[in-house]
Amino acid sequence: TAERPIEISPVDTVDPLNPEKKEPVHSVWVRAAGSLPDDPALHRYVMAYLSDFSFMTTALRPHKATWIDPRMQVASVDHAMWFHRPFRVDDWLLHTIESPSASGARGLARGRFFTQGGVLVATTAQEGLIRRRA
């Protein structure tokens, strides 16, 4: 819909105003709101957009920090995706994310997209800048 073009439903939530120290893993259900045309390229474009939402949030979890804190500076440095099978991004997809490293002002996160039936359709990776503002 025009009001909210995507839907995001976290499996576990974090209060961005009162973060707790957590393991650097996170899962979120995502989809485009409304139906999309049968264009596989369009579905890949929208997935690329959706995949950027939870990476650095996951990397920040062990540090009891969130991107919403005005003292934090968080930005994508690079982002990669591999598409394994056809999918529809207007159906719910589970994005599972882990962050094996967050140090030296950089965070690394890896993710996988699964259909509701558990089929792996894409793999994602992102490195980001994560630091407190001076």
KOLGU-679332 format. One record per residue: x, y, z of N, C-alpha, C in turn; residue in three letters. Coordinates in steps of 0.05 Angstrom, whole numbers, plus 5000, padded with zeros to 4 digits. Layout:
N
<atom <X,Y,Z>,<X,Y,Z>,<X,Y,Z>,"ALA">
...
END
This chain:
134
<atom <5017,4976,5000>,<5000,5000,5000>,<5018,5025,5000>,"THR">
<atom <5006,5047,4992>,<5022,5072,4991>,<5030,5081,5019>,"ALA">
<atom <5014,5076,5039>,<5020,5085,5066>,<5045,5071,5077>,"GLU">
<atom <5046,5045,5073>,<5068,5029,5083>,<5074,5007,5062>,"ARG">
<atom <5094,5011,5045>,<5099,4992,5023>,<5110,4965,5032>,"PRO">
<atom <5120,4963,5056>,<5131,4937,5065>,<5120,4931,5093>,"ILE">
<atom <5120,4905,5099>,<5112,4896,5126>,<5135,4882,5138>,"GLU">
<atom <5140,4888,5164>,<5162,4875,5179>,<5151,4866,5205>,"ILE">
<atom <5156,4840,5211>,<5146,4829,5236>,<5169,4814,5250>,"SER">
<atom <5183,4826,5269>,<5205,4813,5283>,<5196,4789,5299>,"PRO">
<atom <5213,4768,5299>,<5208,4744,5315>,<5212,4751,5344>,"VAL">
<atom <5233,4765,5350>,<5237,4775,5377>,<5243,4805,5375>,"ASP">
<atom <5233,4820,5394>,<5235,4849,5392>,<5256,4860,5411>,"THR">
<atom <5266,4884,5405>,<5284,4899,5422>,<5272,4926,5425>,"VAL">
<atom <5271,4936,5449>,<5262,4963,5454>,<5285,4982,5447>,"ASP">
<atom <5282,4997,5425>,<5304,5015,5416>,<5311,5037,5436>,"PRO">
<atom <5292,5043,5454>,<5297,5064,5474>,<5309,5053,5499>,"LEU">
<atom <5308,5027,5503>,<5319,5014,5527>,<5331,4987,5519>,"ASN">
<atom <5353,4987,5504>,<5364,4961,5494>,<5376,4944,5516>,"PRO">
<atom <5374,4918,5512>,<5387,4899,5530>,<5409,4885,5515>,"GLU">
<atom <5429,4875,5529>,<5450,4860,5517>,<5439,4833,5508>,"LYS">
<atom <5442,4827,5482>,<5431,4802,5471>,<5451,4789,5452>,"LYS">
<atom <5447,4764,5446>,<5463,4750,5427>,<5460,4763,5399>,"GLU">
<atom <5480,4762,5382>,<5479,4775,5356>,<5465,4758,5335>,"PRO">
<atom <5440,4750,5341>,<5423,4736,5323>,<5396,4748,5323>,"VAL">
<atom <5382,4747,5300>,<5356,4760,5298>,<5342,4748,5274>,"HIS">
<atom <5316,4745,5277>,<5299,4736,5254>,<5276,4755,5251>,"SER">
<atom <5268,4760,5226>,<5246,4778,5221>,<5231,4768,5196>,"VAL">
<atom <5205,4768,5198>,<5188,4762,5175>,<5184,4788,5160>,"TRP">
<atom <5186,4787,5133>,<5183,4811,5116>,<5167,4804,5091>,"VAL">
<atom <5154,4824,5080>,<5141,4821,5054>,<5133,4849,5044>,"ARG">
<atom <5129,4850,5018>,<5118,4874,5006>,<5088,4875,5013>,"ALA">
<atom <5078,4898,5019>,<5049,4901,5025>,<5034,4901,4998>,"ALA">
<atom <5015,4885,4995>,<5000,4883,4970>,<5014,4865,4950>,"GLY">
<atom <5000,4859,4928>,<5012,4840,4909>,<5028,4856,4888>,"SER">
<atom <5049,4842,4878>,<5067,4854,4859>,<5064,4839,4832>,"LEU">
<atom <5072,4851,4810>,<5071,4837,4784>,<5090,4813,4784>,"PRO">
<atom <5085,4795,4765>,<5101,4771,4763>,<5128,4776,4749>,"ASP">
<atom <5143,4795,4759>,<5169,4802,4747>,<5191,4794,4767>,"ASP">
<atom <5206,4772,4762>,<5226,4763,4781>,<5247,4784,4789>,"PRO">
<atom <5254,4801,4770>,<5273,4823,4776>,<5262,4842,4796>,"ALA">
<atom <5237,4849,4794>,<5224,4867,4813>,<5224,4855,4841>,"LEU">
<atom <5219,4829,4843>,<5219,4815,4869>,<5247,4815,4881>,"HIS">
<atom <5268,4812,4864>,<5295,4814,4874>,<5302,4842,4884>,"ARG">
<atom <5293,4862,4869>,<5298,4890,4877>,<5286,4896,4904>,"TYR">
<atom <5261,4888,4908>,<5247,4893,4933>,<5260,4878,4956>,"VAL">
<atom <5269,4853,4951>,<5283,4838,4972>,<5309,4852,4980>,"MET">
<atom <5323,4863,4960>,<5348,4877,4967>,<5342,4901,4985>,"ALA">
<atom <5320,4915,4980>,<5312,4937,4997>,<5305,4927,5025>,"TYR">
<atom <5289,4906,5026>,<5281,4895,5052>,<5304,4884,5068>,"LEU">
<atom <5324,4874,5055>,<5346,4861,5069>,<5364,4880,5085>,"SER">
<atom <5361,4906,5079>,<5379,4925,5092>,<5369,4934,5120>,"ASP">
<atom <5345,4925,5128>,<5333,4935,5152>,<5344,4925,5179>,"PHE">
<atom <5353,4901,5181>,<5360,4890,5207>,<5389,4882,5211>,"SER">
<atom <5406,4887,5191>,<5433,4878,5193>,<5449,4891,5217>,"PHE">
<atom <5451,4917,5216>,<5468,4930,5237>,<5454,4929,5264>,"MET">
<atom <5427,4928,5264>,<5413,4924,5290>,<5422,4899,5303>,"THR">
<atom <5426,4878,5287>,<5435,4852,5298>,<5463,4854,5308>,"THR">
<atom <5481,4868,5293>,<5509,4871,5302>,<5511,4887,5328>,"ALA">
<atom <5492,4905,5333>,<5493,4922,5357>,<5483,4907,5382>,"LEU">
<atom <5468,4885,5379>,<5456,4872,5402>,<5475,4865,5425>,"ARG">
<atom <5498,4854,5421>,<5516,4848,5443>,<5527,4872,5457>,"PRO">
<atom <5525,4895,5445>,<5536,4920,5455>,<5516,4938,5470>,"HIS">
<atom <5492,4927,5473>,<5470,4941,5487>,<5467,4969,5475>,"LYS">
<atom <5465,4970,5448>,<5463,4995,5434>,<5442,4992,5412>,"ALA">
<atom <5431,5014,5403>,<5412,5013,5380>,<5419,5037,5361>,"THR">
<atom <5411,5034,5336>,<5415,5054,5316>,<5400,5080,5322>,"TRP">
<atom <5379,5078,5338>,<5362,5101,5343>,<5375,5121,5363>,"ILE">
<atom <5395,5112,5377>,<5410,5129,5396>,<5424,5151,5380>,"ASP">
<atom <5418,5177,5386>,<5431,5198,5371>,<5461,5200,5374>,"PRO">
<atom <5472,5186,5394>,<5501,5186,5397>,<5514,5165,5378>,"ARG">
<atom <5498,5148,5365>,<5509,5128,5348>,<5509,5137,5318>,"MET">
<atom <5529,5128,5304>,<5530,5132,5275>,<5531,5105,5263>,"GLN">
<atom <5511,5098,5246>,<5509,5072,5234>,<5504,5076,5204>,"VAL">
<atom <5520,5063,5187>,<5516,5065,5158>,<5526,5040,5145>,"ALA">
<atom <5513,5032,5123>,<5522,5009,5107>,<5547,5016,5093>,"SER">
<atom <5567,4998,5093>,<5591,5001,5078>,<5590,4985,5052>,"VAL">
<atom <5582,4960,5054>,<5576,4944,5030>,<5554,4924,5036>,"ASP">
<atom <5543,4914,5015>,<5520,4896,5017>,<5520,4877,4994>,"HIS">
<atom <5517,4851,4999>,<5518,4831,4978>,<5494,4812,4980>,"ALA">
<atom <5485,4802,4958>,<5462,4783,4958>,<5468,4762,4937>,"MET">
<atom <5459,4738,4943>,<5459,4715,4925>,<5431,4703,4924>,"TRP">
<atom <5420,4701,4900>,<5393,4691,4896>,<5396,4662,4887>,"PHE">
<atom <5383,4644,4902>,<5386,4615,4897>,<5362,4603,4882>,"HIS">
<atom <5338,4612,4888>,<5314,4601,4876>,<5294,4623,4872>,"ARG">
<atom <5274,4619,4854>,<5253,4638,4851>,<5237,4642,4877>,"PRO">
<atom <5226,4665,4881>,<5210,4671,4904>,<5191,4694,4898>,"PHE">
<atom <5172,4698,4915>,<5154,4721,4914>,<5158,4737,4939>,"ARG">
<atom <5165,4763,4936>,<5170,4780,4959>,<5144,4791,4970>,"VAL">
<atom <5121,4786,4956>,<5095,4794,4967>,<5083,4771,4984>,"ASP">
<atom <5098,4749,4987>,<5092,4728,5007>,<5111,4732,5030>,"ASP">
<atom <5103,4723,5054>,<5121,4726,5078>,<5146,4710,5073>,"TRP">
<atom <5169,4723,5080>,<5196,4710,5079>,<5209,4714,5106>,"LEU">
<atom <5223,4694,5115>,<5237,4696,5141>,<5266,4703,5135>,"LEU">
<atom <5276,4726,5146>,<5304,4734,5143>,<5317,4728,5169>,"HIS">
<atom <5335,4708,5170>,<5350,4701,5194>,<5377,4714,5191>,"THR">
<atom <5386,4727,5213>,<5410,4743,5212>,<5428,4736,5235>,"ILE">
<atom <5454,4735,5230>,<5474,4731,5251>,<5497,4751,5246>,"GLU">
<atom <5509,4760,5268>,<5532,4778,5266>,<5556,4765,5280>,"SER">
<atom <5574,4754,5264>,<5598,4741,5276>,<5619,4761,5287>,"PRO">
<atom <5617,4786,5279>,<5637,4805,5287>,<5626,4834,5288>,"SER">
<atom <5632,4848,5309>,<5626,4877,5311>,<5647,4889,5329>,"ALA">
<atom <5668,4900,5316>,<5690,4912,5331>,<5704,4932,5313>,"SER">
<atom <5720,4949,5325>,<5735,4968,5310>,<5718,4986,5293>,"GLY">
<atom <5694,4993,5302>,<5675,5011,5288>,<5663,4998,5263>,"ALA">
<atom <5665,4972,5261>,<5653,4958,5238>,<5637,4934,5249>,"ARG">
<atom <5614,4929,5235>,<5598,4906,5241>,<5595,4889,5216>,"GLY">
<atom <5595,4863,5219>,<5590,4845,5197>,<5566,4828,5204>,"LEU">
<atom <5548,4826,5185>,<5524,4810,5189>,<5519,4793,5164>,"ALA">
<atom <5509,4768,5169>,<5502,4750,5147>,<5473,4742,5151>,"ARG">
<atom <5459,4738,5129>,<5431,4730,5131>,<5423,4710,5110>,"GLY">
<atom <5400,4698,5115>,<5388,4679,5096>,<5358,4685,5095>,"ARG">
<atom <5347,4684,5071>,<5318,4686,5067>,<5306,4659,5061>,"PHE">
<atom <5285,4653,5076>,<5270,4628,5073>,<5241,4633,5067>,"PHE">
<atom <5229,4616,5050>,<5200,4617,5046>,<5186,4607,5071>,"THR">
<atom <5160,4610,5072>,<5145,4599,5095>,<5148,4568,5097>,"GLN">
<atom <5154,4556,5074>,<5158,4527,5074>,<5186,4518,5081>,"GLY">
<atom <5204,4538,5088>,<5231,4531,5097>,<5251,4529,5074>,"GLY">
<atom <5244,4537,5050>,<5263,4535,5027>,<5281,4560,5027>,"VAL">
<atom <5307,4556,5026>,<5326,4578,5024>,<5325,4590,4996>,"LEU">
<atom <5319,4616,4994>,<5317,4629,4968>,<5339,4650,4963>,"VAL">
<atom <5352,4660,4985>,<5373,4680,4981>,<5391,4681,5006>,"ALA">
<atom <5415,4689,5001>,<5435,4693,5022>,<5444,4722,5021>,"THR">
<atom <5449,4735,5044>,<5456,4763,5045>,<5480,4767,5063>,"THR">
<atom <5494,4789,5058>,<5516,4797,5076>,<5519,4827,5075>,"ALA">
<atom <5527,4838,5097>,<5531,4867,5098>,<5553,4874,5119>,"GLN">
<atom <5570,4893,5112>,<5588,4905,5131>,<5579,4934,5135>,"GLU">
<atom <5580,4943,5160>,<5571,4970,5165>,<5589,4984,5184>,"GLY">
<atom <5588,5011,5183>,<5602,5028,5202>,<5584,5030,5227>,"LEU">
<atom <5596,5025,5250>,<5581,5028,5276>,<5600,5041,5295>,"ILE">
<atom <5593,5066,5303>,<5610,5079,5323>,<5594,5101,5337>,"ARG">
<atom <5605,5108,5360>,<5593,5131,5375>,<5604,5156,5363>,"ARG">
<atom <5586,5176,5361>,<5595,5202,5350>,<5613,5215,5371>,"ARG">
<atom <5632,5231,5360>,<5651,5245,5378>,<5638,5268,5392>,"ALA">
END
